[in-house]
Amino acid sequence: MNVSRRGFLWLAGAAGASLAGDCASGRLFAGGEAAHDPNLTVLLSDIHVNGQEGMVVYQRAKFAETVAEILKMDPLPARAIVFGDLAWLWGNKQDYECSAPYLKLLEDAGIPVTIGMGNHDRRSTFLEVYPQYAKTTKIPGRIVSVVDAGPVDFLMLDGLQGTDDRGPKDMGPVPGALSKDQQDWILDVLPKWKKPVFVCSHFPVKELSAGGKPLMKRLVGAPNVVGYIHGHDHRWYTTHLIKGWSFTQMKRALCLPSTGHWGDIGYVLLRVDGDKAVASLRQRDFYYPRPEPMDPADRKIWKIILRENQGLSCTFPLPSV
């Protein structure tokens, strides 16, 4: 079923009542085609879609609303990247089956989606629903992707430590780490990368290393690396990458919000414009640890945070190639 953004306008009002309660819902209307901006990429993270009935499912409605909002853009983004934790907690197959109709709406609108691994994901069940990644990954046994975004590339690393044979309700380790073969590959290809490239992962860069050194130092030393983008922390913030306090070169790192689990709720639009790339926050809500506050004071603070975060952006200078 091909669903254009005109037909998808219906979803914005029906998300909570329809898709949020029925993972397989397809009650959408068809419409016309839409233009795409080749320099615009939408960045999503920490979606935590729960496909298990009788469990917490508010994340589905939040994700449906986000997809509806994206498909109302004019022009549409040319691509979407998911920065891990697509699954709710344990990487169950039902979670990935539940996410598939949402992501297919983006694909059907001409927005190809690339998915990375977070600590709540599980490769084996993920590949049952998204088998194409077993063929496209750069590192066998991991989910490593390169996204060609015209003037720039996105390199999505796989820092998931949890093994596929862990128990059905075992999340595995929370921090990230890169496998030895992944580290070797990075050390080989990154210094020779031909285009400006964003290095990406679900995990903060401080958790990752390559070849016995912090990944941060490898990124600063690679001439075409633009910066680092990650999820995991469920909030928008920026920081910097440096080799050491006596080293003058610096690059930027950006953390993405969650689409609907907890914390900063929203997504990020990244636009390449000449000699720079600008990431803009589209924050839709804020709550912790769930949408319903336990105390009226919570909602007051949440509204303050939401108001303060409106209009935030992060600019990445592009290296000269």
SVG drawing of the C-alpha trace seen along z (x, -y; Angstrom):
<svg xmlns="http://www.w3.org/2000/svg" viewBox="-10 -29 59 47">
<polyline fill="none" stroke="black" stroke-width="0.4" points="0.0,0.0 1.4,-3.4 0.3,-6.2 1.2,-9.8 1.4,-12.6 -1.9,-14.0 -3.6,-10.8 -1.6,-10.7 -3.0,-13.9 -5.8,-11.8 -3.3,-10.0 -2.5,-13.1 -5.9,-13.1 -6.3,-9.4 -2.9,-8.3 -3.8,-7.8 -7.2,-6.1 -6.0,-3.9 -2.4,-3.2 -1.5,-3.5 -3.9,-0.7 -3.5,1.4 0.0,2.1 -1.4,3.4 -3.8,0.6 -3.9,-0.5 -6.9,-2.8 -5.3,-5.5 -6.3,-7.3 -4.3,-7.7 -3.3,-10.9 -0.7,-12.7 3.1,-12.9 5.2,-15.4 8.6,-17.0 11.7,-16.0 14.6,-18.2 17.8,-16.3 19.7,-18.2 17.3,-17.5 17.5,-14.4 15.2,-13.6 17.0,-12.1 14.9,-9.9 16.0,-8.1 14.8,-6.1 11.4,-5.2 10.7,-2.3 7.7,-1.0 6.0,1.7 4.2,4.5 3.1,6.4 -0.6,6.1 -1.4,5.4 1.8,3.5 2.7,-0.3 2.0,-1.4 1.8,-5.3 5.0,-5.3 3.1,-4.1 0.8,-7.2 3.8,-9.5 5.6,-7.8 2.5,-7.9 2.1,-11.6 5.8,-12.2 5.5,-10.3 2.3,-12.3 4.1,-15.5 7.1,-14.6 4.7,-13.6 3.1,-17.1 6.4,-18.8 6.8,-20.7 9.2,-19.7 9.6,-16.3 13.0,-15.2 15.0,-13.0 15.8,-10.4 15.3,-9.3 17.8,-7.7 16.8,-5.9 19.5,-6.0 18.6,-2.8 16.2,-1.6 13.5,-1.0 12.3,1.7 10.7,1.1 13.0,2.9 14.1,6.4 14.2,6.4 11.2,8.6 10.1,9.5 6.6,8.0 8.2,4.6 9.8,4.7 6.7,5.9 4.8,3.1 7.3,0.5 7.2,1.7 3.9,0.1 5.0,-3.3 8.4,-3.2 6.7,-1.9 4.6,-5.0 7.9,-7.0 9.3,-4.6 6.1,-4.8 6.3,-8.6 9.8,-8.3 11.7,-8.7 14.1,-5.8 14.8,-4.8 18.1,-3.5 18.0,-1.9 20.8,-1.6 21.1,0.6 20.6,-0.6 21.0,1.2 17.3,2.2 17.6,3.8 18.3,7.4 19.9,8.2 18.4,11.6 14.8,10.5 15.4,7.2 16.7,9.2 13.6,11.3 11.6,8.2 14.2,6.2 16.3,8.9 17.8,6.5 20.4,5.3 22.1,8.7 23.1,8.0 23.8,4.2 25.8,4.1 29.5,3.2 30.5,5.6 29.0,9.2 27.3,9.9 26.7,6.2 24.3,3.6 26.7,1.0 25.3,-1.3 26.5,-4.1 23.9,-6.6 24.7,-8.7 23.1,-12.1 24.6,-13.9 27.2,-16.4 27.7,-14.4 27.6,-10.8 26.3,-9.3 28.2,-6.3 26.0,-4.4 28.0,-2.3 26.7,0.7 27.6,0.4 25.1,2.9 26.8,5.3 23.8,7.4 24.0,10.9 21.2,12.6 21.1,15.6 20.2,13.6 16.9,14.3 13.6,12.9 13.5,10.2 17.2,9.5 18.2,6.1 21.9,6.9 24.6,4.2 23.4,0.6 26.7,-1.0 27.9,-0.7 31.1,0.8 32.4,1.5 33.4,5.0 37.1,5.6 36.3,6.1 34.3,2.9 37.2,1.0 39.6,2.3 37.4,1.3 36.9,-2.2 40.7,-2.7 41.2,-1.6 38.4,-3.5 37.8,-6.7 41.1,-8.5 40.5,-7.9 36.8,-8.9 36.2,-10.8 33.3,-13.0 32.4,-14.9 30.9,-12.3 28.9,-12.3 29.9,-9.4 26.8,-8.1 25.8,-5.6 23.1,-5.1 25.7,-5.5 27.5,-8.6 31.0,-8.8 32.6,-8.6 31.5,-5.0 33.2,-3.9 36.9,-3.2 38.8,-2.1 42.3,-0.5 42.9,-1.1 42.1,-4.8 38.8,-6.8 36.8,-7.0 36.6,-10.8 40.3,-11.2 40.0,-9.1 37.2,-11.3 39.0,-14.6 42.0,-13.3 40.1,-12.1 40.1,-15.1 36.6,-14.5 34.7,-13.7 32.1,-16.5 31.1,-15.5 29.3,-12.9 25.5,-12.3 24.0,-9.9 20.8,-9.0 20.5,-7.0 20.2,-9.9 16.7,-11.0 17.5,-14.7 18.8,-17.4 22.3,-18.6 25.5,-19.4 29.1,-18.9 32.5,-19.0 35.1,-16.5 38.8,-17.2 42.0,-15.1 43.2,-16.7 43.2,-20.0 46.5,-21.0 45.1,-20.2 43.4,-23.1 41.2,-21.2 37.6,-20.7 34.5,-19.1 30.9,-19.0 28.7,-16.2 24.9,-16.2 22.5,-14.1 19.0,-13.5 15.6,-13.5 13.3,-10.5 10.3,-10.4 8.0,-9.5 9.5,-7.4 10.6,-9.9 12.7,-13.1 12.8,-15.6 10.2,-14.4 10.7,-15.1 13.1,-14.7 15.8,-16.6 16.0,-18.0 19.5,-18.2 20.0,-20.4 23.2,-20.7 23.6,-24.3 26.8,-25.2 29.8,-24.9 27.7,-23.9 25.1,-21.5 22.5,-22.8 20.6,-20.4 17.3,-21.9 15.3,-20.5 11.6,-19.9 10.6,-19.3 7.0,-18.2 6.8,-17.6 8.7,-16.9 7.9,-14.4 9.6,-12.1 9.2,-9.2 5.9,-9.0 3.3,-11.4 1.1,-11.5 2.7,-13.5 2.7,-12.2 2.5,-15.7 1.0,-18.9 4.3,-20.6 5.8,-18.1 3.7,-19.5 4.7,-23.1 8.4,-22.2 7.8,-20.2 6.1,-23.1 9.1,-25.4 11.6,-22.9 9.5,-22.6 9.3,-26.4 13.0,-26.9 14.0,-24.3 12.0,-25.7 14.2,-26.9 17.4,-25.2 20.0,-24.3 23.5,-23.0 25.7,-24.1 28.4,-21.8 31.1,-23.4 31.8,-21.0 35.5,-20.2 36.9,-21.1 37.3,-18.0"/>
</svg>
